Amino acid sequence: MSLKINELCVNCDVCEPACPNRAISQGETIYVIDPSRCTECVGHYDEPQCVVVCPVECIDPDPGHPESHEQLLAKLLRLKQEGIPREPPA
């Protein structure tokens, strides 16, 4: 399931650079997560990095986009073919 940033977001700018799939961008009032790019960091990290770095805990599972682990891996493969994921820092 992709993730969603809720209204508690304070626009602190720490989640956007943490996302290896470039799924996070500035919305009209708060940051937003593109569900077509969010893999919950499957294939990159053990935990979603946006959730790890968020100081106000405003990132929740998005019930509008339920996905299995296998579906998230397939999405990652598609993104890699498009050249989207960033390499994790060493």
N, C-alpha and C positions, 0 to 999 in steps of 0.2 A: 504494500500500500504506500502510495506516495505520502508526503508530509504536507502540512499546511501551516502557515504562520497566522496566528490569531491576533485579535485586536490589542493584546498586551504588548505588542512590538513597540519598542522605543527608538527604532531606526538607528541602532548603535553601529551598524555597518560591519559587525564581526562575522555574520553568517555567510554573506555573499562570497568572500574570498575562500572560505572553508569548503565550499561545495566543489568537488572534483568534476561534476557533470555540468557545471554552469547553469544549474536549474533555478538559482535565486537571482532576482532582480528587484529593483526599486519599483513599487507600484505607485498608485495615485497618492496613498497616504502612508502605507507601510510596505515592507518587503513582501514579495510574493514568490511562491514556488511553482515552477512549471511542471505539472504532473507528467508530461511527456518526457521529461529529462530526469526526474527524481527517481533514484534507485535505492534510497535510504542508505547510500554508500556501500551497498552490496557489491562485492568485487574489489572494493578499495579499502574499507575499514570494517571493524567489528560493530561499530555504532555509527549512526548518522552524525557527521561532524557538525552540522548546524545545531543539532540538539546539544552536543557536547559543549560548544562554545557560547551558546545563548545565555546571557546573564539573567534574563527574566523568565526563562522557561516558557516561551510563547510559541513553541513549535509542537504541533500535535499530529497524530495520524489523520489522514484525510479520508473519512468514510465514503466520500464520493468516488474514490479511486482505489478500491481494494485490489491487491495483487499478491500472488504467491511469491515465494522466494525464487522459484523457477521463472516466473514472469519478469521479476526484477532483473535476473541474470540475462534473460533474453533481451530486455530493454538495454542493458549495459552493452551487450554485444552489438546491437544496432547503433548505439551511440558511438562505440569504438569505430565502427565502419564509417561513420560520418566524421570521425576525427574530433569528437567533442570532448571526451573526458581529458582532464589534465592529469599528468603523472603525479602521484602523491609525492610530497616532499620527502627527501631522504633523511 
